[in-house]
Amino acid sequence: MSRSYQQTQFRPPPELRRKIVELASTNRRSLNSEIVFGLEFYVRNIEQTEEAPGASLQAIPDASRQ
């Protein structure tokens, strides 16, 4: 069964890629499935943080600026 999701390129730093590959193996998922799982988890948590009283996303560091 083929899905019609849009393909997206992802170029993580080597160490992050190694960690994701290791997690995928541990969790018996493909690399793609592990990335999707992690992104869905992240988005759900951000949405919950935004809904929390007095929450501020400004306190979360931006890894892309390190």
C-alpha atoms as an extended CHARMM CRD file, in Angstrom:
* protein
*
        66  EXT
         1         1  MET       CA              0.0000000000        0.0000000000        0.0000000000  PROA      1               0.0000000000
         2         2  SER       CA              1.4450000000        3.3450000000       -1.0590000000  PROA      2               0.0000000000
         3         3  ARG       CA              0.8190000000        6.5780000000        0.8040000000  PROA      3               0.0000000000
         4         4  SER       CA              0.7350000000        9.9480000000       -0.8640000000  PROA      4               0.0000000000
         5         5  TYR       CA              2.7200000000       11.9190000000        1.7200000000  PROA      5               0.0000000000
         6         6  GLN       CA              4.9680000000       14.6760000000        0.4640000000  PROA      6               0.0000000000
         7         7  GLN       CA              8.6480000000       13.7460000000        0.6950000000  PROA      7               0.0000000000
         8         8  THR       CA             10.8240000000       16.0840000000        2.7320000000  PROA      8               0.0000000000
         9         9  GLN       CA             14.5840000000       16.1730000000        2.9730000000  PROA      9               0.0000000000
        10        10  PHE       CA             16.0640000000       16.0680000000        6.4500000000  PROA      10              0.0000000000
        11        11  ARG       CA             19.7750000000       16.6710000000        7.0880000000  PROA      11              0.0000000000
        12        12  PRO       CA             20.5070000000       16.2070000000       10.7960000000  PROA      12              0.0000000000
        13        13  PRO       CA             23.9710000000       16.6010000000       12.2780000000  PROA      13              0.0000000000
        14        14  PRO       CA             25.8360000000       13.2450000000       12.2890000000  PROA      14              0.0000000000
        15        15  GLU       CA             25.5340000000       12.6930000000       16.0500000000  PROA      15              0.0000000000
        16        16  LEU       CA             21.7760000000       13.3160000000       16.0210000000  PROA      16              0.0000000000
        17        17  ARG       CA             21.3750000000       10.9300000000       13.0870000000  PROA      17              0.0000000000
        18        18  ARG       CA             23.3060000000        8.2320000000       14.9750000000  PROA      18              0.0000000000
        19        19  LYS       CA             21.0300000000        8.6720000000       17.9780000000  PROA      19              0.0000000000
        20        20  ILE       CA             17.8810000000        8.4790000000       15.8430000000  PROA      20              0.0000000000
        21        21  VAL       CA             19.1720000000        5.3470000000       14.0820000000  PROA      21              0.0000000000
        22        22  GLU       CA             19.8710000000        3.7730000000       17.4800000000  PROA      22              0.0000000000
        23        23  LEU       CA             16.3930000000        4.6810000000       18.7670000000  PROA      23              0.0000000000
        24        24  ALA       CA             14.7890000000        3.3040000000       15.6130000000  PROA      24              0.0000000000
        25        25  SER       CA             16.6000000000        0.0110000000       16.0820000000  PROA      25              0.0000000000
        26        26  THR       CA             15.7130000000       -0.1890000000       19.7770000000  PROA      26              0.0000000000
        27        27  ASN       CA             12.0560000000        0.5990000000       19.0460000000  PROA      27              0.0000000000
        28        28  ARG       CA             11.9410000000       -1.7030000000       16.0070000000  PROA      28              0.0000000000
        29        29  ARG       CA             10.9380000000        1.1350000000       13.6870000000  PROA      29              0.0000000000
        30        30  SER       CA             12.2790000000        2.3320000000       10.3690000000  PROA      30              0.0000000000
        31        31  LEU       CA             14.3580000000        5.4950000000       10.4500000000  PROA      31              0.0000000000
        32        32  ASN       CA             11.4850000000        7.3840000000        8.8260000000  PROA      32              0.0000000000
        33        33  SER       CA              8.9370000000        6.0450000000       11.3410000000  PROA      33              0.0000000000
        34        34  GLU       CA             11.1980000000        7.0310000000       14.2460000000  PROA      34              0.0000000000
        35        35  ILE       CA             11.5430000000       10.5860000000       12.8970000000  PROA      35              0.0000000000
        36        36  VAL       CA              7.7620000000       10.8740000000       12.3780000000  PROA      36              0.0000000000
        37        37  PHE       CA              7.1220000000        9.4830000000       15.8760000000  PROA      37              0.0000000000
        38        38  GLY       CA              9.5720000000       11.9830000000       17.4190000000  PROA      38              0.0000000000
        39        39  LEU       CA              8.1210000000       14.9450000000       15.5370000000  PROA      39              0.0000000000
        40        40  GLU       CA              4.5390000000       13.9970000000       16.4660000000  PROA      40              0.0000000000
        41        41  PHE       CA              5.5980000000       13.6740000000       20.1210000000  PROA      41              0.0000000000
        42        42  TYR       CA              7.3150000000       17.0640000000       19.9800000000  PROA      42              0.0000000000
        43        43  VAL       CA              4.3320000000       18.7990000000       18.3650000000  PROA      43              0.0000000000
        44        44  ARG       CA              1.8790000000       17.3210000000       20.9170000000  PROA      44              0.0000000000
        45        45  ASN       CA              4.0610000000       18.5540000000       23.7780000000  PROA      45              0.0000000000
        46        46  ILE       CA              4.4250000000       22.0310000000       22.2910000000  PROA      46              0.0000000000
        47        47  GLU       CA              0.6390000000       22.2400000000       21.8570000000  PROA      47              0.0000000000
        48        48  GLN       CA              0.1350000000       21.2170000000       25.4980000000  PROA      48              0.0000000000
        49        49  THR       CA              2.7200000000       23.7740000000       26.6100000000  PROA      49              0.0000000000
        50        50  GLU       CA              0.9590000000       26.5250000000       24.6650000000  PROA      50              0.0000000000
        51        51  GLU       CA             -2.3430000000       25.6260000000       26.3480000000  PROA      51              0.0000000000
        52        52  ALA       CA             -0.8710000000       25.5870000000       29.8660000000  PROA      52              0.0000000000
        53        53  PRO       CA             -1.6020000000       28.6460000000       32.0300000000  PROA      53              0.0000000000
        54        54  GLY       CA              1.3530000000       31.0390000000       32.0990000000  PROA      54              0.0000000000
        55        55  ALA       CA              3.3290000000       28.9770000000       29.5920000000  PROA      55              0.0000000000
        56        56  SER       CA              6.0320000000       30.5900000000       27.5080000000  PROA      56              0.0000000000
        57        57  LEU       CA              7.7640000000       28.9450000000       24.5790000000  PROA      57              0.0000000000
        58        58  GLN       CA             10.4850000000       31.5970000000       24.7260000000  PROA      58              0.0000000000
        59        59  ALA       CA             12.1670000000       29.5950000000       27.4970000000  PROA      59              0.0000000000
        60        60  ILE       CA             12.7790000000       26.6670000000       25.1310000000  PROA      60              0.0000000000
        61        61  PRO       CA             16.2400000000       26.9530000000       23.5280000000  PROA      61              0.0000000000
        62        62  ASP       CA             16.4730000000       26.9010000000       19.7430000000  PROA      62              0.0000000000
        63        63  ALA       CA             19.0300000000       24.2300000000       18.8020000000  PROA      63              0.0000000000
        64        64  SER       CA             19.4730000000       25.7040000000       15.3370000000  PROA      64              0.0000000000
        65        65  ARG       CA             21.1380000000       28.7680000000       16.8270000000  PROA      65              0.0000000000
        66        66  GLN       CA             23.8370000000       26.9530000000       18.7670000000  PROA      66              0.0000000000
